[in-house]
């Protein structure tokens, strides 16, 4: 190979300093454009992901609340008063239902769902306690040993209750009376976006259980011989 040809091949190999600078400048422009585009859509993507997670969490909590409140039972809080143990407020509710859970004993339990505070701040917590008749029949006066706390929601999500009677009018509180509410509504609020989701459930047991003496009177009435009927011992 002649020297002029070898020299020409060495000059054509690789990049010149000017070409390298141009390539670096183009790469900088491309990276800058990518950074600008990413800075625009990444916050929206993060907000959309957080919103989807909150919606999913709210849906799971509402499913559990529907299962809980729909199973509320008409159980007298005290032996002295035939009034069901059910007290509903805007941010808390106390009721009686059948024991739930793989480790729960058969029977009834008192359930409380309310906003409380723990080491991480406010939270909507579900607690429970074995059912026993209360001395006064008022869960706000009689101490109830609630245990087994389960956190359902944390800020910015908050849950509010509403209660409807037989007339269908919604109220933010349900005071002790002779009946259970016909339905309970759950409104999940996001402090950043307002009302997030809302649903309601009907309570399966609405009417008062028959009194034992009434049932006995009915049995005695059925046992009376009817006119024209056959009588024994003749």
Backbone as JSON, one array per atom type, in Angstrom:
{
  "sequence": "XXXXXXXXXXXXXXXXXXXXXXXXXXXXXXXXXXXXXXXXXXXXXXXXXXXXXXXXXXXXXXXXXXXXXXXXXXXXXXXXXXXXXXXXXXXXXXXXXXXXXXXXXXXXXXXXXXXXXXXXXXXXXXXXXXXXXXXXXXXXXXXXXXXXXXXXXXXXXXXXXXXXXXXXXXXXXXXXXXXXXXXXXXXXXXXXXXXXXXXXXXXXXXXXXXXXXXXXXXXXXXXXXXXXXXXXXX",
  "N": [[0.86, -1.19, 0.0], [0.57, 2.15, -0.86], [2.08, 5.11, 0.52], [0.63, 7.63, 0.32], [-2.03, 6.69, 0.08], [-2.43, 5.23, 2.48], [-2.2, 7.3, 4.3], [-4.42, 8.83, 3.64], [-6.46, 7.1, 4.39], [-6.09, 7.07, 7.18], [-6.76, 9.68, 7.81], [-9.49, 9.71, 7.18], [-10.6, 8.0, 9.07], [-12.54, 7.68, 12.19], [-13.78, 10.51, 14.19], [-13.78, 14.0, 13.76], [-12.82, 16.78, 15.89], [-14.67, 18.81, 15.7], [-16.94, 17.45, 14.72], [-17.48, 15.79, 16.9], [-18.17, 17.7, 18.84], [-20.51, 18.72, 17.69], [-22.15, 16.42, 17.79], [-22.36, 16.1, 20.59], [-23.73, 18.44, 21.24], [-26.17, 18.03, 19.89], [-27.08, 15.78, 21.28], [-27.43, 16.92, 23.78], [-29.57, 18.67, 23.23], [-31.58, 16.84, 22.59], [-31.84, 15.41, 25.05], [-32.62, 17.52, 26.7], [-35.1, 18.16, 25.56], [-36.49, 15.77, 26.1], [-36.45, 15.85, 28.9], [-38.04, 18.1, 29.37], [-40.54, 17.27, 28.34], [-41.02, 15.07, 30.0], [-41.16, 16.34, 32.5], [-43.58, 17.59, 32.22], [-45.59, 15.59, 31.85], [-45.14, 13.73, 33.88], [-45.92, 14.61, 36.58], [-48.74, 14.68, 36.21], [-49.18, 12.01, 35.63], [-48.42, 10.86, 38.07], [-50.37, 11.98, 39.76], [-52.65, 10.85, 38.63], [-52.16, 8.13, 39.18], [-52.16, 8.12, 42.0], [-54.78, 8.93, 42.42], [-56.19, 6.76, 41.33], [-55.41, 4.75, 43.11], [-56.54, 5.7, 45.5], [-59.25, 5.64, 44.84], [-59.6, 2.89, 44.55], [-58.99, 2.01, 47.15], [-61.06, 3.29, 48.57], [-63.28, 1.97, 47.45], [-62.89, -0.65, 48.36], [-63.11, -0.29, 51.14], [-65.77, 0.62, 51.33], [-67.15, -1.65, 50.45], [-66.64, -3.35, 52.59], [-67.87, -1.98, 54.69], [-70.54, -1.98, 53.85], [-71.09, -4.73, 54.01], [-70.84, -5.0, 56.78], [-72.72, -3.17, 58.04], [-75.13, -3.95, 56.87], [-75.61, -6.31, 58.14], [-76.39, -5.67, 60.68], [-78.08, -6.23, 63.76], [-81.19, -6.49, 65.56], [-80.83, -6.01, 68.7], [-81.33, -5.76, 72.08], [-79.92, -3.25, 74.14], [-79.95, -3.24, 76.87], [-81.29, -5.11, 79.62], [-83.41, -3.91, 80.73], [-84.59, -2.2, 78.95], [-86.28, -2.28, 75.9], [-84.77, -1.51, 73.52], [-82.9, -1.22, 70.61], [-79.36, -1.75, 70.4], [-77.92, 0.58, 68.88], [-76.28, 3.26, 67.69], [-75.87, 6.07, 65.85], [-73.74, 8.47, 64.43], [-72.41, 11.33, 62.66], [-69.75, 10.81, 62.04], [-69.25, 8.39, 63.19], [-70.32, 5.13, 64.23], [-72.14, 2.74, 66.11], [-73.0, -0.59, 66.58], [-74.67, -3.82, 66.68], [-73.78, -7.05, 65.64], [-73.56, -10.36, 64.15], [-70.8, -12.37, 65.21], [-67.75, -11.96, 63.48], [-65.16, -13.28, 61.47], [-62.3, -15.5, 61.24], [-61.22, -16.33, 63.68], [-63.08, -15.66, 65.5], [-65.48, -16.09, 68.13], [-68.55, -17.97, 68.17], [-71.57, -16.11, 68.21], [-72.62, -12.85, 69.3], [-71.35, -9.55, 68.59], [-70.24, -6.28, 69.52], [-69.78, -3.62, 67.41], [-67.75, -0.93, 66.54], [-67.29, 1.79, 64.44], [-65.33, 4.41, 63.79], [-63.84, 7.69, 63.66], [-60.67, 8.05, 64.89], [-57.61, 8.77, 66.65], [-54.22, 7.91, 66.17], [-50.74, 6.94, 66.45], [-49.94, 7.82, 63.98], [-51.65, 9.81, 63.31], [-55.0, 11.1, 62.56], [-57.59, 8.67, 61.82], [-59.89, 6.4, 60.27], [-61.27, 3.87, 62.07], [-62.02, 0.49, 62.73], [-63.33, -1.27, 65.41], [-64.05, -3.86, 67.81], [-66.06, -5.7, 70.21], [-66.98, -8.3, 72.5], [-70.46, -9.0, 72.81], [-72.34, -7.84, 75.52], [-75.04, -7.21, 77.75], [-75.65, -3.77, 78.45], [-75.32, -1.68, 81.36], [-76.81, 0.78, 81.48], [-77.7, 0.89, 78.95], [-76.72, 2.69, 77.12], [-74.26, 3.28, 74.83], [-72.52, 5.43, 74.92], [-72.25, 6.08, 77.52], [-71.84, 3.75, 79.06], [-68.92, 1.88, 79.61], [-67.21, 0.21, 77.02], [-65.21, -2.5, 76.19], [-63.57, -2.13, 73.61], [-61.62, -3.68, 71.05], [-59.05, -5.08, 68.9], [-58.27, -3.25, 66.69], [-58.76, -2.05, 63.38], [-57.49, -0.29, 60.76], [-59.22, 1.64, 58.45], [-59.45, 3.92, 56.75], [-57.39, 6.74, 55.94], [-56.42, 10.22, 56.18], [-55.93, 11.92, 53.03], [-58.57, 11.03, 52.89], [-61.86, 10.86, 54.08], [-64.71, 9.65, 55.89], [-68.22, 9.9, 56.0], [-71.3, 9.28, 57.67], [-74.78, 8.66, 57.03], [-78.26, 8.36, 57.83], [-81.33, 6.71, 57.26], [-84.79, 6.57, 57.91], [-87.98, 4.87, 58.03], [-89.4, 6.7, 56.59], [-87.72, 7.53, 54.61], [-86.13, 9.81, 54.7], [-82.97, 11.31, 54.93], [-80.66, 11.49, 57.61], [-78.11, 12.96, 59.65], [-77.58, 11.82, 62.05], [-78.52, 9.15, 64.24], [-80.55, 8.58, 66.74], [-81.0, 6.69, 69.83], [-83.77, 4.58, 69.62], [-86.9, 2.85, 69.18], [-86.49, 1.42, 66.89], [-84.4, 0.18, 64.22], [-82.4, 1.97, 61.81], [-83.62, 2.19, 58.43], [-81.84, 2.26, 56.29], [-78.38, 2.88, 55.61], [-76.07, 5.32, 54.67], [-72.95, 5.88, 53.03], [-70.5, 8.26, 52.65], [-67.64, 9.02, 51.04], [-65.14, 11.32, 51.35], [-62.72, 13.33, 49.76], [-60.28, 15.41, 50.87], [-58.95, 17.0, 49.09], [-60.33, 16.92, 46.7], [-63.05, 16.92, 47.14], [-66.24, 15.24, 47.36], [-65.74, 11.86, 46.89], [-66.75, 9.2, 46.45], [-69.88, 7.52, 46.86], [-72.24, 5.47, 48.55], [-74.91, 3.26, 49.56], [-76.6, 1.12, 51.93], [-79.09, -1.28, 52.79], [-80.47, -2.17, 55.9], [-80.93, -5.4, 56.97], [-82.48, -6.41, 59.07], [-85.11, -4.84, 60.4], [-87.43, -4.58, 61.93], [-88.85, -4.81, 65.23], [-88.08, -7.49, 67.4], [-90.4, -10.09, 68.35], [-91.96, -9.98, 71.56], [-91.31, -12.24, 74.31], [-93.53, -12.8, 75.98], [-95.64, -12.13, 74.34], [-95.44, -14.04, 72.32], [-95.99, -16.28, 73.9], [-98.6, -15.78, 74.69], [-99.85, -15.96, 72.23], [-99.46, -18.65, 71.66], [-100.98, -19.83, 73.69], [-103.48, -18.93, 72.95], [-103.81, -20.25, 70.53], [-103.99, -22.78, 71.5], [-106.45, -22.94, 72.71], [-109.65, -24.56, 72.72], [-111.65, -24.64, 69.82], [-114.91, -23.38, 68.94], [-117.36, -25.86, 68.37], [-115.51, -27.76, 67.9], [-113.88, -30.94, 68.41], [-113.6, -32.47, 71.61], [-111.4, -33.83, 73.93], [-111.38, -36.84, 76.0], [-113.93, -37.85, 76.15]],
  "CA": [[0.0, 0.0, 0.0], [1.39, 3.35, -0.98], [1.99, 6.03, 1.65], [-0.49, 8.58, 0.22], [-3.3, 6.02, 0.34], [-2.51, 4.94, 3.91], [-2.43, 8.57, 5.0], [-5.82, 9.22, 3.39], [-7.33, 6.26, 5.22], [-5.98, 7.51, 8.57], [-7.47, 10.93, 7.95], [-10.92, 9.46, 7.11], [-11.05, 7.19, 10.22], [-12.92, 8.39, 13.4], [-14.48, 11.79, 14.12], [-13.0, 15.19, 14.06], [-13.25, 17.47, 17.1], [-15.88, 19.56, 15.38], [-18.05, 16.49, 14.65], [-17.78, 15.36, 18.27], [-18.88, 18.78, 19.51], [-21.86, 18.77, 17.14], [-22.89, 15.28, 18.34], [-22.67, 16.38, 22.0], [-24.76, 19.47, 21.26], [-27.44, 17.39, 19.51], [-27.52, 14.93, 22.39], [-27.95, 17.81, 24.82], [-30.89, 19.14, 22.83], [-32.53, 15.73, 22.72], [-32.07, 15.15, 26.47], [-33.39, 18.63, 27.23], [-36.49, 18.01, 25.13], [-37.08, 14.67, 26.88], [-36.66, 16.31, 30.27], [-39.19, 19.01, 29.37], [-41.75, 16.48, 28.15], [-41.21, 14.28, 31.21], [-41.6, 17.22, 33.58], [-44.97, 17.97, 32.0], [-46.56, 14.51, 32.02], [-44.9, 12.9, 35.06], [-46.83, 14.95, 37.69], [-50.09, 14.22, 35.9], [-49.19, 10.55, 35.77], [-48.4, 10.56, 39.5], [-51.68, 12.31, 40.31], [-53.6, 9.83, 38.18], [-51.9, 6.89, 39.9], [-52.63, 8.29, 43.37], [-56.25, 8.96, 42.37], [-56.67, 5.4, 41.13], [-55.2, 4.02, 44.36], [-57.54, 6.16, 46.47], [-60.56, 5.11, 44.44], [-59.61, 1.46, 44.86], [-59.07, 1.89, 48.6], [-62.41, 3.67, 48.99], [-64.21, 0.92, 47.05], [-62.7, -1.79, 49.27], [-63.67, 0.08, 52.44], [-67.22, 0.66, 51.21], [-67.64, -3.04, 50.41], [-66.61, -3.91, 53.94], [-68.89, -1.3, 55.5], [-71.84, -2.49, 53.43], [-71.26, -6.05, 54.62], [-70.98, -4.84, 58.23], [-73.97, -2.52, 58.47], [-76.31, -4.71, 56.43], [-75.8, -7.43, 59.07], [-76.75, -5.18, 62.01], [-79.2, -6.98, 64.31], [-82.0, -5.84, 66.59], [-80.48, -6.6, 69.99], [-81.52, -4.76, 73.14], [-78.68, -2.92, 74.82], [-80.12, -3.47, 78.3], [-82.42, -5.97, 79.96], [-84.49, -3.08, 81.23], [-85.18, -1.41, 77.86], [-86.33, -2.99, 74.63], [-84.28, -0.56, 72.52], [-81.72, -1.85, 70.0], [-78.06, -1.11, 70.57], [-77.5, 1.19, 67.63], [-76.12, 4.71, 67.82], [-75.2, 6.56, 64.67], [-73.36, 9.87, 64.32], [-71.92, 11.65, 61.32], [-68.44, 10.23, 61.81], [-69.09, 7.18, 63.99], [-71.51, 4.31, 64.36], [-72.0, 1.58, 66.99], [-74.11, -1.5, 66.33], [-74.46, -5.22, 67.05], [-73.91, -7.99, 64.54], [-72.98, -11.67, 64.43], [-69.34, -12.34, 65.24], [-67.15, -12.11, 62.15], [-63.73, -13.55, 61.49], [-61.97, -16.92, 61.42], [-60.89, -16.63, 65.07], [-64.14, -15.17, 66.37], [-66.36, -17.07, 68.74], [-69.94, -17.82, 67.75], [-72.33, -15.21, 69.06], [-72.78, -11.46, 68.87], [-70.3, -8.62, 68.97], [-70.5, -4.86, 69.34], [-68.82, -3.06, 66.46], [-67.66, 0.52, 66.47], [-66.53, 2.35, 63.33], [-65.26, 5.82, 64.16], [-62.58, 8.38, 63.46], [-59.86, 8.18, 66.1], [-56.23, 9.21, 66.39], [-53.16, 7.01, 66.63], [-49.41, 7.53, 66.34], [-49.77, 8.4, 62.65], [-52.64, 10.86, 63.09], [-56.41, 10.65, 62.52], [-57.87, 7.53, 60.95], [-61.16, 5.7, 60.48], [-60.85, 2.59, 62.65], [-63.05, -0.47, 63.14], [-63.02, -2.05, 66.6], [-65.16, -4.73, 68.2], [-66.04, -6.25, 71.56], [-68.07, -9.28, 72.71], [-71.69, -8.36, 73.28], [-72.93, -8.07, 76.84], [-75.99, -6.13, 78.04], [-75.08, -2.61, 79.1], [-76.09, -1.29, 82.54], [-77.78, 1.83, 81.17], [-78.14, 0.76, 77.57], [-76.19, 3.78, 76.32], [-72.84, 3.02, 74.59], [-71.7, 6.6, 75.22], [-72.08, 6.16, 78.97], [-71.27, 2.5, 79.55], [-67.63, 1.56, 78.98], [-67.18, -1.02, 76.22], [-63.79, -2.81, 75.94], [-63.3, -2.37, 72.2], [-60.27, -4.18, 70.77], [-58.79, -5.51, 67.52], [-58.47, -2.12, 65.77], [-58.4, -2.19, 61.97], [-57.54, 1.02, 60.1], [-59.92, 1.57, 57.17], [-59.11, 5.08, 55.91], [-56.57, 7.8, 56.49], [-56.47, 11.44, 55.36], [-56.99, 12.93, 52.9], [-59.89, 10.44, 52.75], [-62.71, 10.86, 55.27], [-66.01, 9.02, 55.64], [-69.35, 10.41, 56.77], [-72.47, 8.42, 57.65], [-76.13, 9.22, 57.05], [-79.19, 7.31, 58.2], [-82.69, 6.93, 56.79], [-85.82, 5.77, 58.55], [-89.02, 4.36, 57.14], [-89.89, 7.78, 55.72], [-86.75, 7.75, 53.54], [-85.39, 11.05, 54.88], [-81.62, 11.07, 55.42], [-80.24, 12.28, 58.76], [-76.7, 12.8, 60.01], [-77.49, 11.14, 63.35], [-79.62, 8.25, 64.56], [-80.59, 8.46, 68.19], [-81.64, 5.46, 70.3], [-85.23, 4.54, 69.49], [-87.39, 1.48, 69.15], [-86.26, 0.8, 65.6], [-83.15, 0.4, 63.52], [-82.6, 2.7, 60.55], [-83.89, 1.34, 57.27], [-80.68, 2.25, 55.41], [-77.23, 3.68, 56.02], [-75.31, 5.8, 53.51], [-71.55, 6.17, 53.29], [-69.94, 9.26, 51.74], [-66.19, 9.15, 51.16], [-64.7, 12.64, 50.9], [-61.3, 13.61, 49.59], [-60.09, 16.81, 51.23], [-58.38, 17.72, 47.96], [-61.21, 16.92, 45.52], [-64.46, 16.87, 47.5], [-66.84, 13.91, 47.47], [-65.08, 10.91, 46.0], [-67.65, 8.12, 46.11], [-70.96, 7.4, 47.83], [-73.1, 4.31, 48.37], [-75.82, 3.03, 50.7], [-77.02, -0.26, 52.11], [-80.27, -1.48, 53.62], [-80.3, -3.07, 57.04], [-81.83, -6.52, 56.72], [-83.4, -6.55, 60.19], [-85.61, -3.51, 60.71], [-88.53, -4.59, 62.89], [-88.59, -5.28, 66.58], [-88.37, -8.91, 67.63], [-91.58, -10.27, 69.19], [-91.69, -10.21, 72.97], [-91.61, -13.62, 74.7], [-94.89, -12.97, 76.5], [-96.57, -12.09, 73.22], [-95.41, -15.35, 71.69], [-96.66, -17.23, 74.76], [-100.03, -15.54, 74.6], [-100.33, -16.49, 70.96], [-99.5, -20.11, 71.75], [-102.13, -20.21, 74.5], [-104.7, -18.69, 72.19], [-103.96, -21.33, 69.56], [-104.3, -24.04, 72.18], [-107.84, -22.96, 73.18], [-110.54, -25.31, 71.83], [-112.51, -23.83, 68.98], [-116.32, -23.79, 69.0], [-117.73, -26.92, 67.44], [-114.42, -28.71, 67.73], [-113.95, -32.15, 69.25], [-112.89, -32.37, 72.88], [-110.92, -35.15, 74.35], [-111.82, -37.4, 77.27], [-115.31, -38.29, 76.14]],
  "C": [[0.9, 1.25, 0.0], [1.16, 4.27, 0.2], [0.86, 7.04, 1.5], [-1.84, 7.94, 0.52], [-3.48, 5.7, 1.82], [-2.78, 6.2, 4.72], [-3.87, 9.04, 4.83], [-6.78, 8.39, 4.24], [-7.26, 6.66, 6.69], [-6.75, 8.81, 8.8], [-8.99, 10.73, 7.94], [-11.45, 8.7, 8.33], [-11.41, 8.09, 11.4], [-13.64, 9.69, 13.11], [-13.49, 12.91, 14.38], [-13.55, 15.84, 15.32], [-14.54, 18.24, 16.85], [-17.09, 18.63, 15.33], [-18.45, 15.99, 16.05], [-18.56, 16.43, 19.02], [-20.32, 18.9, 19.01], [-22.72, 17.63, 17.7], [-23.29, 15.52, 19.8], [-23.78, 17.42, 22.1], [-26.12, 18.88, 20.9], [-27.97, 16.51, 20.63], [-28.07, 15.77, 23.53], [-29.33, 18.34, 24.5], [-31.94, 18.05, 22.99], [-32.85, 15.45, 24.18], [-32.88, 16.28, 27.11], [-34.86, 18.55, 26.84], [-37.18, 16.89, 25.89], [-37.36, 15.09, 28.31], [-37.87, 17.24, 30.36], [-40.5, 18.23, 29.25], [-42.05, 15.67, 29.41], [-41.7, 15.13, 32.36], [-43.05, 17.62, 33.43], [-45.93, 16.82, 32.28], [-46.35, 13.69, 33.28], [-45.77, 13.32, 36.25], [-48.27, 14.52, 37.44], [-50.22, 12.71, 36.05], [-49.2, 10.15, 37.25], [-49.76, 10.85, 40.14], [-52.73, 11.28, 39.88], [-53.41, 8.51, 38.9], [-52.41, 6.98, 41.34], [-54.16, 8.29, 43.41], [-56.82, 7.56, 42.19], [-56.52, 4.57, 42.4], [-56.23, 4.42, 45.41], [-58.92, 5.62, 46.12], [-60.67, 3.63, 44.78], [-59.73, 1.24, 46.36], [-60.46, 2.22, 49.1], [-63.42, 2.59, 48.63], [-64.1, -0.29, 47.98], [-63.32, -1.49, 50.63], [-65.19, 0.09, 52.39], [-67.8, -0.74, 51.14], [-67.67, -3.64, 51.8], [-67.68, -3.28, 54.82], [-70.29, -1.77, 55.14], [-72.1, -3.85, 54.05], [-71.49, -5.95, 56.13], [-72.37, -4.32, 58.6], [-75.2, -3.28, 58.01], [-76.61, -5.88, 57.36], [-76.14, -6.97, 60.48], [-78.04, -5.87, 62.49], [-79.91, -6.17, 65.4], [-81.74, -6.57, 67.91], [-80.59, -5.5, 71.04], [-80.2, -4.53, 73.87], [-78.75, -3.23, 76.3], [-81.31, -4.38, 78.52], [-83.63, -5.17, 80.39], [-85.21, -2.31, 80.13], [-85.14, -2.23, 76.58], [-86.01, -2.02, 73.49], [-83.01, -1.15, 71.92], [-80.45, -1.04, 70.25], [-77.58, -0.64, 69.2], [-77.45, 2.7, 67.85], [-75.29, 5.19, 66.63], [-74.95, 8.06, 64.73], [-72.79, 10.11, 62.93], [-70.6, 10.96, 61.02], [-68.19, 8.98, 62.65], [-70.41, 6.45, 64.05], [-71.18, 3.12, 65.26], [-73.23, 0.71, 66.78], [-73.71, -2.91, 66.74], [-74.67, -6.09, 65.82], [-73.34, -9.34, 64.97], [-71.46, -11.59, 64.35], [-68.79, -12.69, 63.88], [-65.68, -12.39, 62.31], [-63.44, -15.01, 61.76], [-61.69, -17.3, 62.86], [-61.98, -16.16, 66.04], [-65.0, -16.29, 66.92], [-67.78, -16.89, 68.24], [-70.7, -16.93, 68.73], [-72.42, -13.84, 68.45], [-71.58, -10.64, 69.32], [-70.77, -7.19, 68.72], [-69.4, -4.28, 68.47], [-68.89, -1.54, 66.52], [-66.78, 0.91, 65.28], [-66.51, 3.85, 63.54], [-63.89, 6.38, 63.81], [-61.88, 8.55, 64.8], [-58.47, 8.65, 65.68], [-55.27, 8.17, 66.94], [-51.82, 7.72, 66.44], [-49.17, 8.2, 64.99], [-50.8, 9.48, 62.34], [-54.05, 10.3, 63.05], [-56.6, 9.52, 61.52], [-59.26, 7.01, 61.27], [-60.83, 4.27, 60.87], [-62.08, 1.77, 63.0], [-62.56, -1.26, 64.34], [-64.25, -2.87, 66.98], [-64.97, -5.21, 69.64], [-67.15, -7.27, 71.68], [-69.3, -8.59, 73.27], [-72.05, -8.82, 74.67], [-73.94, -6.96, 77.05], [-75.33, -5.0, 78.81], [-75.94, -2.19, 80.3], [-77.17, -0.25, 82.23], [-78.33, 1.71, 79.75], [-77.63, 1.85, 76.65], [-74.69, 3.54, 76.09], [-71.95, 4.22, 74.84], [-71.45, 6.74, 76.71], [-71.39, 4.91, 79.51], [-69.94, 2.21, 78.85], [-67.7, 0.22, 78.25], [-65.72, -1.3, 75.87], [-63.51, -3.14, 74.47], [-61.84, -2.76, 72.0], [-60.19, -4.52, 69.28], [-59.0, -4.36, 66.53], [-57.98, -2.45, 64.36], [-58.57, -0.84, 61.31], [-58.17, 0.85, 58.71], [-59.51, 2.7, 56.24], [-58.21, 6.02, 56.69], [-56.71, 9.04, 55.61], [-55.54, 11.28, 54.15], [-58.39, 12.36, 52.72], [-60.61, 10.45, 54.1], [-64.06, 10.26, 54.9], [-67.05, 9.61, 56.56], [-70.54, 9.48, 56.59], [-73.74, 9.26, 57.57], [-77.11, 8.07, 57.21], [-80.6, 7.7, 57.74], [-83.65, 6.01, 57.53], [-86.83, 5.27, 57.54], [-89.55, 5.42, 56.2], [-88.93, 8.09, 54.58], [-85.97, 9.03, 53.64], [-84.03, 10.76, 55.52], [-81.3, 12.03, 56.56], [-78.79, 11.97, 59.05], [-76.52, 12.11, 61.36], [-78.72, 10.27, 63.53], [-79.59, 7.99, 66.06], [-81.26, 7.15, 68.6], [-83.16, 5.56, 70.24], [-85.65, 3.08, 69.44], [-87.12, 0.76, 67.86], [-84.83, 1.03, 65.13], [-83.41, 1.27, 62.3], [-82.85, 1.73, 59.4], [-82.67, 1.21, 56.37], [-79.61, 3.15, 56.0], [-76.45, 4.05, 54.77], [-73.89, 6.14, 53.93], [-71.05, 7.14, 52.21], [-68.45, 9.39, 52.02], [-65.78, 10.48, 50.55], [-63.18, 12.67, 50.79], [-61.11, 15.1, 49.88], [-59.51, 17.65, 50.11], [-59.36, 17.86, 46.8], [-62.69, 16.87, 45.87], [-64.95, 15.43, 47.61], [-66.24, 12.98, 46.43], [-66.03, 9.82, 45.52], [-68.69, 8.0, 47.21], [-71.78, 6.16, 47.5], [-73.94, 4.13, 49.63], [-76.16, 1.55, 50.76], [-78.25, -0.3, 53.0], [-79.92, -2.43, 54.76], [-81.36, -4.16, 56.94], [-82.88, -6.66, 57.82], [-83.84, -5.15, 60.61], [-86.61, -3.53, 61.87], [-88.1, -5.16, 64.23], [-88.94, -6.75, 66.7], [-89.57, -9.06, 68.54], [-91.2, -10.54, 70.63], [-92.04, -11.64, 73.35], [-93.03, -13.79, 75.21], [-95.91, -12.92, 75.39], [-96.62, -13.43, 72.52], [-96.13, -16.38, 72.55], [-98.17, -17.05, 74.73], [-100.61, -16.1, 73.31], [-100.42, -18.0, 71.0], [-100.69, -20.56, 72.57], [-103.43, -20.01, 73.74], [-104.93, -19.79, 71.16], [-104.34, -22.64, 70.21], [-105.74, -24.1, 72.68], [-108.72, -23.74, 72.22], [-111.46, -24.38, 71.09], [-113.96, -24.3, 69.09], [-116.64, -24.85, 67.93], [-116.65, -27.95, 67.24], [-114.58, -29.87, 68.68], [-113.15, -31.92, 70.51], [-112.52, -33.77, 73.32], [-111.54, -35.57, 75.67], [-113.27, -37.79, 77.29], [-115.42, -39.6, 75.42]]
}
